[in-house]
């Protein structure tokens, strides 16, 4: 068995060791080769307390083996109520991994997943009707500092290594039952598949790597059309390629924790691109809205807030009104202006416009919201007209109008963010408090 450890030179690696054959093989191999690559080695063991005395026995075995071989072992034992399923146990185990990383005790956590595990995962997901991302198999996870050094090694190679080197290990009795789907695949499906198609496990591994390459390409395409909005929610830019659009939509749904979406719902959102602007589709607690530049998606709660607005005076002196695209600060006193501007990035400063107004002329009932039908505006210098006509005269791009932050009292618009203030709140000789409204200029963004 040969593992390329050159990628991990000078790293601190912590092996997640359960005491089973696979993890003990990995730990033993790293003990033998760590000095060659200047690897600082440690181990980690989690007692999930699911199998009672057997769990305690396995953990004691790992700790004793590490002590005998001079390997520091980080031990975690679950003290809460018994885990109701493997998913919860896995979540806790990942938290243990993260703790070791964040405390600086390791750079990487090494798990003992191997080529047969990869084949089981691919077959399991394929049988459930997974998309391409579901058949990419098991690989390193940089975001969680997880590596899988054995992923290119078969179970047979591990068995041979264990036998040749006399590596001790413990057996988990649950691995020998067919109570779990993975065990059924391991004991019944894969062996028969290997008989029918010799080399099937290796071929599935090669297929999963090719699928992973394709998936990376699609991710890059999705990143070009999917935008996380400063006002909350997402925008999928106009995209007539259904494969890309639906992948972008699937990512948004995942971010909102939505799993039970249907193909019909995804098709409806995709086809909204050919509807008139303003059309909506509510599903799964989310709202999709047709905009000029694509399809905006947000939760119904976010949309409700955006439609109804928030009290203006609750947002004085705030750094940012989070769900309003472009609102950067709303400072009560003019002396706060420099401080507010200092919080902006150089890129943001290029396109901001500061509007000054008499804060005492703003009614207590005023809210910050987006444009609505019936809004009217008294332009600076006098003269009232509909907000739509005013924005047309000002030549504000249509694509920016729906996301301009407004300060309103009912249908009366007092501030058009980034554009102008109403004549009703202009500064005068009697002004005691000068307010500032800092917003992205729609002509420069």
N, C-alpha and C positions, 0 to 999 in steps of 0.2 A: 504494500500500500504506500503510495507516495502522494503527499499533499504539498502544494506550493504555499509556503509560509512567507515568501519574500514580500508580499503585500503588507505583512504585519510586523515588519522589522522595526525594532525600537518601541513597540507598542506595549501597553499594559492590557493583557487579555485575561478575562475572567470566564472560566468554563462553567456553564450551567450543568451541574452534575446531579443526576437522579440516583446514580448507583447502578443503572441498567447497562447492558452490554454496549450500546452505542456511545453514551456519554463517557463511560470508562475507557473506551477505545480512544476517544478524542483526547481525554485528559492524559492518558498514558503517552500518547504520541507527542503531545506538547511538552510533557515533562522531559522526554528524550531530546527534543529538538529546540527547546526555548533558548538555550544558551547560544546556539548557532546563529540565531536571528536577534539576539539581545532582547528577547521578549520577557517582560515581567509577568509571571504567571500566578494566577489565583483561581479559586473555585468558588462556586455559589451553590448552595443547596436549599431548596424550599420544602418544608414539611407541610403539606396541605391538610394534614390530619383527617384525610378522607378514609384511609385504610387502617386507622387505629395503630395497633402495635406493629403491624407490618411497615407502616410509614416511618415510625420511630426507628425500627431496625435498619431500614434503608438509609436514613439520614445519619445514624450512628456509624454505619459502614463507610459512608463518604467521608465523614469527619476523621475517622480513624485512618483511612487510606491517605488523606491529605497530610495528616500529622506525621505519618510514617515517611512520606516522601517530601516533607518540607514545603508543602504548598499551603498558603494561607487560605482558609475556607470561611466564607461569609455565610452564616446560617440564619435562616428565617423560619419561624414556626407560626402557623395561623392559630390565633387564640379565640376567634369569634365563633359564631354558629357554623355548623357544618355546611360546606358549599353544596348548593342544590344541583349544580351542573358543572361540567368541565369548563364552560365559558367563563364563569365567575372565578374559578380557580386560576384559569389562565390570566385573567385580568390582574388578579392579585400578584401572580408570579411576575408579570411584566412590571408591576410597581416595584417589586423587589429589585429587578434588573435596573430600573431607572434610579433607584436610591444609590446603588453601587456606583453608577456612572456619575450622578450629580455630586456625590461626595468625593469625587476624584480618585476613587479606589481602583478604577479601571477605565480604559479608553473604549474597550469593546467587550461585548458579551458574546461568547461563542456557544452556539447550540449545536447539538449533534444530529441535526436532520441530514439524511443521506438520500441517495438516488432513488431508493425504493419508496421512501416517504414522499418524495416528489411525484413519483408515478401514482401513488395512492391519491394524492391531492388532485392531480389532473383528472384522473378517472372519476373521482367522486364529484368534482365540479362539472365535468362534462355530462355525467349522468343526470345531474340536476338542471341541465340546460343552460349552463353558464355562457357568457359572452367570451370574447377573446381574452379579456383581462383575467377571467377565471381559470384559464388553462395555461397561464404563464408559470405556474408551479411555484416552488419555494426558492427564494433567492435572498441575498443579503438585504437588510433593511437599514440604510444609512441614517434615516430620521430617528431610529431608535437605537442606533449603535450596535445592531445585531449582525453577526457574521455567521456563516454556515460553512466552515472549512471542509466538511465531509460530503457536501452536496453532490460532488462528482464521484463519490465512492458507493459501490453497491453493498447490499446487506451481506452478500457472500464474501466480499473482500474484508468486511469488518469481522465476520465470523472467523475467517482465516487468520487475521491479525491477532485476534483475541487468543486463538489456539496456539499460534506460534510463539507468542510472547508471554503466555501464561497470565494474562490480565484477569484479575478477579472481578466479579460483578455479582449483582443480586437480581433475582427474577421478580417481576411484578405479576402476580397471579392473574390480574385482569387482562393481561396481554394474551392469555391462552384461551379466552372465551370468545364466542361470536356474538356477544351481547351488544357490541358497538359496530357501527357500519364500517369503520376503518379496519377493524379486525376481520370482518367478513371479506373485505377486499384483499387484505394481507394474506389470509389463510386459504381463501378459495379462488378468488378471481385472478390475482397476479400469477400464482403458480401455474394455473391452467393456461393463462395467456402466454407465459414463457414457453410452455410446452408446444403450443400451437404456433407461436411466432418467436423463435429463439432470438434473444437480444431485445425483447420488447421493452424492458425497463430502460435500457440505454437509449433506445429509439424514442421513447416517450420523453426522456430527459432532453434529447436533442430537439425534439419538437417544441417543448416548453421554452427552451432558450430562443428559438426562432420566433415563437409567439411573443415572448417578452420584448424582443427587438421591434417587432411590429407595433406592439402596444406603446412603446416609448415614442415611436413616430406619431401615433395618433394623439398622444398626450401633448406633444409639441403643437400639433394642429389645433387642439382644443384650447391651449393657452393663448392662441392668436385671436380667438373669437369670444372667450369668456372673460368678463370683467367683474371684479368685486367692487361694488359701488361705495363711495364714501357716505352715501345717504342710507346705507343698509341695503341688503339684497344684492342681486346680481343682474347683469345684462349679458345676454347672448346676442352678439352682433349678427346682423343678417347673414345667413349661411344657407345656401341652397343644397349643400351636400348633406344628406340625411345622416350619414355615418358620423360626421363630425358634430353636427348639431345635437343629435341624440346623445352622444357621449358627453357633450358639454352639459346637457340637461341632466343626465344621470349623475354627473358630479355635483351639480347644485342640489339635487334631491338628496344625495348622500350627505352633503353638508348640513342639510336641515333634518337629517335623521329619518328620512322617508324611505322605507324599504318595500312597501306594498303597492308600488305604482304599476300601472298596466301599460301594455303596448299601445292600447287605444288612447290613453291619456298623453303619452309621449307623442303620438302621431298628431293629436289635436293641437298641442303646443307648437309643434313643428309647422303645421299648416297655418297657424295664426300669422305667419310672416306675410301671407298674401291677403290679409284682411286690412280694413281701415285702421288708422291709428286710434287708440283709445279702447279698442275691443279688449274684453277681459275674459279670462277663464279661471274659475276657482276650483281647486282640487286639493285634497289631502291637507287642508289648512293653509294652502299657499294660493297666491294670486299671480297669474301670468298676464301681462299687459302689453299689447302691441304698441311699440313706439316707433318713431321714424327710423331709428338706428338699429332696431332689432326687437327682441322680446325681453322685457324686464320681469324678474321674478323676485317675490319677497313673501314673507309670511303675511297672513291676513291681519295679524296684530300690527305689523310694521306698516301695512298699507292703510289701516284704519287711522293710525297716528299721523301718517303723512297727509291723509285727506282732511282730517279734522284739525290738525295742528296742535301745538302745545302753547301754554300761556307764555306770553312774551316776557313778563317780569320774573318768571321762574328761571329764565335763561340769561339774565344779566350777569356780566363778569365771567361767563363760561368761556373755556378755550374753544369749544366746538359744539355745535348742535348736531349730534352725530348722524342723524338720519336725513339731514338736509344737505344735499350735494352743494358744496360751495360755501356754506356758512362757516366762516373761520373764527369769528369772535363777535361777541356782542357786549361791549364794555360800557359800564354806566357812566364813567367819568372820562373826559378827554385825556386826563393825565395817565390813564391806563393804556393809551394807544401804543406807545413805544413798546411796552411790555407785551402787548398782544401781538404786535407785528414781529417781535423777536422770537416768538414761538413758531413762526412759519418757516418752512424750508425756503432756500433760495429759489427753488423752482416755483413754489406757491407765490412768493412775493412778486414774481414777474407779472402775474395776471390778477392782482387784487385791486379792488377799488374801495376806497373808504368814504362812506356817506356820513355826514354829520347832521345831527338833528336835535331838536328841543325835546328832551326826554320827558318833561312834565306835560307835554301835549299828547303823549301816548295814553289812551284810555286803559284802565285796569283790565278791561275785557279783551284787549288785543291778544292775538295769537300769531305764531309763526307757522306758516303752512305753504302749500303750493297753490298754483293757479286753479280757479274754479270758474264755471260758467256764471255770468252775472257780475263778475268783479268789475269795479269801476275805479278810476284813478284821477285825482286832481293834480295835474302836472304842475311843476314848479313854475310860478309866475301866474297861475290861474288857468281855469278851463278844465271842465270834467268830461271825460269820455270813457268808453269801455276800455278795460285793460288790454284786450286784444288789439283794438285799434291803436292804442298808444304804443304798444310794442311793435306794431307794423310800421308806424311812423318813425320809430327809433331804429328800425331795421335790425331788430334783435333776431338772430337766426331761429327759424322754427324749431330746430332740434334742441335749442336751449330753453325755450319758453316754459315747457312743462316742469322743468326742474329749477326754475328760479325761486329762491327763498323769498317769501313775501311776509311783511308784517301787516296784518289786517285787523280791522274792527268790523265784523260782519262782512258785508260785500265791499266796504271801503278799504282800499289798499293804501297804506301809509308809507311803506317802503318797498321798492322793487330792488331786491338785492343785486348789487353790482351795476345798477342802472341809475336810479334816481329816487329822491324822497318826495313825498307829497307836499304841496304848498301849505297844507294844514299843519305841518310839524316843522317848518323851517325856523332857523335861528332868527332871533330879533333882539332888540335892545333889552327886553325884559327877560331874556333867557337866563336862568340860574344854573341849569345843569345841561351840559352838552354831552349827548350820547354819540357813539360811533357804531356803525354797522359795517363790518369788514367782510367782503365777499368777493368771490372770483368774478372778474369782469367777463360777461358772456361773449364779448367781442374778441377776447384774448384767450379763450379756452375752447 
